[in-house]
Amino acid sequence: MERLKYREVEVKGILNPVHGEDDWFGLSYNMNLYRGCEHQCIYCDTRSACYQIENFNEEVLIKINALALLEDVLPRKRKVGVIGFGSMNDPYTYAEEQYGLTGKALEIVAKYHFPVHIITKSDLVLKDLETLRRINQVKARVSFTITTTDDDLASRLEPGAPSPTRRLAAMAQLAEAGIETGVVMMPILPFIEDTPENIEAIVREAIAHRAAYIIPSFGVTVREGQREHFYRKLDEHFPGLRQHYEQAFGSSYYCPARNSRHLERLFTDLCASHNIPTRLAPFPPRPDIKQPALF
């Protein structure tokens, strides 16, 4: 896939607080060092009009002053909470090979002893393994998004991303190095990935590659700006499927997987049989407070 153009920009802030309890990923802060993503997944929510990202299919913005901002703000944070990488774009988009912002930001995080949670579709994360080892003296967690184990199917859904085979291999290598790592199994696309065979394959391969957890969501969100691109790509790669989406979901924001209850039960039973958590343990661990006896 042809690489996108890079444009350097300066921003006013880089570290954003996550308000309330983040039950999905356990974050206190998130950070996006790039704006835009070369993985160009056809279902990507970041294309949604509400985010006002222009030229998403053409360029990646490089937040060239991000490291200076992080170096300034991080030591002044009173709350030492988990910093998330990868909320609006992949932190290991190919621009990272040239600019290295993610790797350098991780070095700053390690310096100030903050925990991290990285969410990625790229084995490029392995270049920062030694920094992650340092961070893991507090806590480092890396999640790989895997929605199918079929490399050919993934190449149509996530055309710029490294294959699931490469992601799984990287996950095993991180686990071997003592980094907690697992799978973000979302989205599961209706009419494409919502089969028992696909769910079973993801769980099987996750276990084989030493996943410590699998976080699921059985469906996909679709909204203005994103929907138009997604449907064009369905027409291109899965002729006739767009009509199924339109008939089944109309303009709904959330499009659930077919037989989602059955798939969830299958998934839960598989994970339980292998002692694989389907939710992340909070960090730092919450105290186990027991209700005292009344008498």
N, C-alpha and C positions, 0 to 999 in steps of 0.2 A: 504494500500500500504506500502511495506517495506521501512523503512527510509534509506536514503543514508548515506555514511560515511562522517565524518567531518575531515578536515585537516587544521590546523592552519598555516597561512602564514603571513609574513610581507610585506607591500607594501610601495612604495615611496611617493605616493600621494593619496588623498581621495576625494577632492572636485574639480570637473571639471566644467569649465565655459561652458555655452551653447552659442554658437556664433550666432549672428543675433537675429531676433525676433522669438520666439517660439509661433506660432499661435495656436498650439494644446493644450499645457499644461501650457503655461505662465511661463516657467522656466528661471532663470538666471544661476543656477548651478544644477548639478546633482551629486548623490553620490550613490555608491554601496558598502555596508558594507560586503556583501557576494558575492561570485562568484560561480554561479550555483544556482539551485532552485529545491526544493523537490516537487513542484507542478507538474512538468513533463508534462505540457500541450503538446499535440501531435503536435501542430502547432507552438511551440515556436520559434521565430526568433533567439533567442540567441544561438541556436544550429548551426547557419550558420557558415561555414568554415572561413569566414572573421574575426570572433571574436576570433578564435584560442583558444577556451575553450576545453581542453581535459577532458575526463571522465565525460562529462556533465550528463550522465545517472547513474553515480556511486558515485559521491562525491560532497560535497559543500566545497569550500574554505572559511575559516573564517579569515577575515582581522584583526588579533588580535591586531595590533597597530593602528587601524583606529581611535579610540577615542582620543588618544594622538595627532594624526595628526590633527584631526578636532579642538581640543582645541587650538592647535598652530596657525592654519591658519585662523580660522573664525574671530577672533577679528582684524585681519590685513586686512580684505577685505574692500575696500573703498565703493563698491557698495552693499547696503543692498537689495538683490534680492531674489526671491523665490527659495528655495532649493527643488529639486525634489528627492523623494525616490521611486525607483521602475522602473528605466529605463531598466536595463539589467537582473534583477531578482526581485522576490517579496521580499520586505523588511521584510515581516512576514512569510518567509519560516520557517519550524519547528526548524531550528537551533536557531532561535530567542528565543525559550523557554529555551534553555540552556545557550546561550551567552548574550542575551539581548542587542545586539549592537544597534539595531534600537531605542529601548526605551532610552538607555543612550545617543545616539546621539541627540535625540529630546530634552533631558534635556539641552545639550550644546547649541542647537539652541535657546531654550527658554531663556537661560542665556544671549545670545548676541542679542536677539530681532530680529531674522530673520523670515520671513514668510516661510511656507512650503506647498508643495503639495505632498501628498502620494498617490500612485497608487498601489492597492493591490487586491488580491482575497481572503483575509483572514479576519475573524472576530477577529483574535488575536489583531488587532489594538485597540480594546476596552481596552486592558490592559493599554494603554498609554493615556486614555481619559483625566486624570487630567493634564498631561503635554500638551496635545493639547489645553486644555482650556487656559493655560498660554500663549502658542504661539498665540492663537487666539486673544489676546490683540493687536497683530499686524495683523496676518492672518494665519489661518490654513484651509486647504482644503483637503478632503479625497475623492478619486474616487475609486469606486469598478468596476472592469472589470466583465461585465456580457454579455455573448454572447447567452445565452439561459436561460429560467426559468425552464427548465425541468431538475430536479436533476439527473435522470437516464442518460440522454444524456450527461450532464456535467461530470458525473463520468467516461465516456469513453473518452471525449475530454480533460478533466483536472483532471486526476485520483488522484492526490495528494492534490488537492485544496479543501477547505471547500465548501459545496454545495451553489448554488445560493440562496437557502432559508436562509441559515445562513448569507450570505453576505448582503442580503436585510434587514434582521432583525438588523444587525449591523449598516447599513446605517440609519435606522429609529432612532436607539438609539443615534447616533452621531448628527443627525439633531435635536433631542429633546434637546441635550446638547448645541445647538447653533453653531455647526461646519458646515460650508458649505460642503455639500457632494452630490455626484451624481454618474452617471453611465458612464463608458467608454464602449461603445457598439462596441467592435472590438476585434478580427476579426469576421466577419460574414462569415462562411464557405460555399462556393458554394456547392450545392447539399445536404447540411445537415441542415443549419440554415437559408438559404435565402428564407424564405416563409413569406407571409403576416401574418400568424398566429403567427410565432415566433416574428416578429418585434412588432406586436400589444401587445403580452404578455409582452415583455420587457418594453415597454412604460407604459403599464397599471400597472405592478408591481412596476416600478420605481416611478410612481406618488403616488401609494398607500403607499410607504415607504418613502415618503417625499424627493425625489430627487430634487435638485435645478437645475440640468442640465443633459443632456444626450449627450455625444460626440460620433458620429457615424463614422464608416467606413464600407462600404459595399463590402467586399472582404477579401482576405488574401494575404500576401506576402510569396513567396516560393523561396528559393535559395539553392545553393550547400551546402550540409551538413545538412541542415534542411529538404530539400525535401525528401531525402532518408528515414529518420526516419518517416516523416509524411506519406509517402506512405506505409511503413511497417505497420503502425498503421491503415491506411485505410484498408489494406488487412485483418488485424486482426479483426477489429470491424465492417467494412462496406464492405464486400466482393463484388467485382465488381466495386466499386466506383473509385478505382485508375485509371481504364481504362477511365472513364469519364473525370478525370482531365487531363490525358495525351492527350486525343483527343481534349479537349476544350482549353487547355492552353500550351501544349508542354513544353518548358523550360522557359516560361515567368516568370518574377519576380513577377508581380502582376496578381492575379487571381480574377477578379471581380465577384460579386454575379450575379446570373441569374436575368434578369429583374431588374437590379440595378436602373434604372431610375424610374421604377414604385415603387420599395421599398423605394427609397429616397423620392419620392413625398408623399407616404403614411406616412412615418415617419415624414416628415416635417409638414404635415397637422395635424397629431395627436398631435405633440408637440405644434404647434401653437394654437390649440384649447384649450390646457391646460396651455398656457403661460409658456412652458418649454423651456429655451434656449438650442440651439444645439451647441453653442460655449461658451467658458469660457470668462467671463469679465476679462480684464487685471487687474493685481495688481502690483503696485498701479494703480488706475484708470487713464487713459490718459485724459489730459485736453480736453475739448470740445472747440476747436478753430474754430470760425466761420470766414468765409471770409468777410472782411469789404467791405462795399459798395464803389464802385468806385466814385460815385458822391453823 
